[in-house]
Amino acid sequence: MLYPPPIREGVQTLSKGRYQVRKGNSGFSLLEVIIVLALIGMMLVMLANYKKKQIDEAGRQITANAIVQEMYGFLKFVNEDEVAMDNSAKPLTNPLYTKDKNNIDSYKDVYYKRVSNTGLLDSLSTTDYLSWKGTDSKRKYFTRKGCDGSSADPTQGQVDRTFEQDYIRCELPQIAVNGNMKFDRVDLVGSATESLAIERVDFIVRFVPDAKSEYLFFENYKPAFDQALTNYKISYKQAALLRRTKGATDKDWKIILTNKSGTDAAIDFGTVASHTSDLTNSQNYDYAIRFSFETGIGKYAKSDGSTGVDKMCWNMNTRMTGPCIEANNADRLQIYSGTGSTTNKPGLCWDSNEGKSLPCLAVSEGDSTGVNGDDQTMHLTTEKDNKTVTGTLMANIIVENTGNVDSDGSPELLTVPVIEYRAFGNDYDSAKKDTDYTGNVDSESGTMKVNVQKCPVAPGGREMYPRLVAAISSVAADAGTDSDGGKSESDFSNQAKNRTELGVVGRLAGVALQVNLNGDATSWTVSATSAIYDNTSGDGINLINSKSVSVVLTSWCSTIKQ
């Protein structure tokens, strides 16, 4: 007799004929296990690819950081006119800009090297660049002497390299030497006007593909370089693609130019995907990126405004901050003394030639306030032989006359007066007129013609008008003849001879001066009438524009019309 197996809790049995079928937790089938393992494998592959991508990106970033750090340090060195030294309190002129060293190898072969391809699309120079790799590398010339160690001084003692700081590292990191991106050469782009000036620095970084890399794989480095440049707060003028025949030398690099719509253009780093038709047969070429930087970044504000600054200060020999220029708003520059000042009198000085006088425009603090409440005045001085005297200023000046106001109620503005001495032109016979003569200044002889002074436009657009006054300088009651009937006239045209040229005189009743602005407003006419009593004849005489009358003319411009 057959007995059914014992029934366990949680297990159900079903009878089917003579047999019982059991359903319950009997484990995974082989198919289920295979599916799960396949899914796990796929996930591991995806994770491995993701990790590899992260590792590759990290490697590219490390490479880019090392290369940009080198660029940054070298640019900093190029921007220094003077280099602080470990062994001297006085800085040394940067060897790149030290003059008159053409007979010294280190200067003529390294520090004086300048390439002439000033245009970004010009062909690269095949000479005068600085190699940055191999046994011909010039990199050590720009490292601090302490980096030499047991190695020989590359300058052979010709240049003092005891720099106070390391501009570039003693050695390039190995990843920048043996990685996929490595320095090839550095070009110092010269100036057309100054032999030692450096307008631009070009760094040529070569791409070396490994066995698994594509020849245009350098494009993947673009984000890494962008991040590294951002970290160092520098930006390039251009990053252009170069190439040369595979295995050629560093003098054979050529910029790749495209021509669309009749205009040449470089292929910028990061735009290769748009230029695949210009990069055929890439396996036959070596590729490099040329990073071009304008000099002056960081230390100097450039005149074209490309380097924005709101304050500039100069370091004195005491290593304390010297005078500063600061933009205190959008329209004004403010000059003030630095922390090293002992007088707190900021100023600007000009030194045209060593040994000559040194003019300075500086603040002079007075003991009392000025008419506008000023407690400081500007003082132009000249220093020579350790003496300070008031200097000379040549300028067109407008001054404010608070004692007079124009039609708008504003204080009168006027220019500096111009003073001139003159005498009228008629001799006695030409000047003598009847007592009823009224005269005509437009036609009579002997008058003075004075050119109208050109007037500037005053601040705020206020119009200025020409002004002229005449004041008597010398006058004589000229009788014309002496007691014997001989001719005797006064002539005051030469003030150095006024007394010796004095003729016989009678009695002077008066002199009238008249100033007229001519109709064309380009000249003044000055005329004079002298009333004379002739002692000899007993007659009254009018002398018109006589040489016996001289005047002082004062001309200026004013916001108040004549």
Secondary structure, DSSP 8 states (H G I E B T S, - for coil): --------TT-EEEEETTEEEEES-----HHHHHHHHHHHHHHHHHHHHHHHHHHHHHHHHHHHHHHHHHHHHHHHHHT-SEEEETTEEEEEE-TTT--S-TTSHHIIIIIT--B---STTS---SSS-EE-SGGG--GGGGS-GGG-TTS--TTTTSS---BSS-SS-SS--HHHHHSSEEEEEEEEEE-SS-TT-EEEEEEEEEE---TTS-TTGGGGGHHHHHHHHHHHT---SEEEEEEEETT--GGG-EE-EEEETTEEEE-BTT-GGG-GGGSTTGGGEEEEEEEEEETTTTTS--TTS-S--SEEEEE-TTSSEEEEEEEEETTEEEEE--TT-SS---EEE--SSTTS-EEEEEEEE-SS--TTS-SEEEEEEEEETTEEEE-------EEEEEEEE-TTS-EEEEE--EEEEEE--B-HHHHEE-TT----TTT-SS-EEEE-------GGG---EEEEEEEEEEE--B-EE-TTS-EE----SSGGGTTTT---B-EEEEEEEEEEE-TTSSEEEEEEEEEEE-TTT--EEEEESBTTEEEEEEEEEESS--
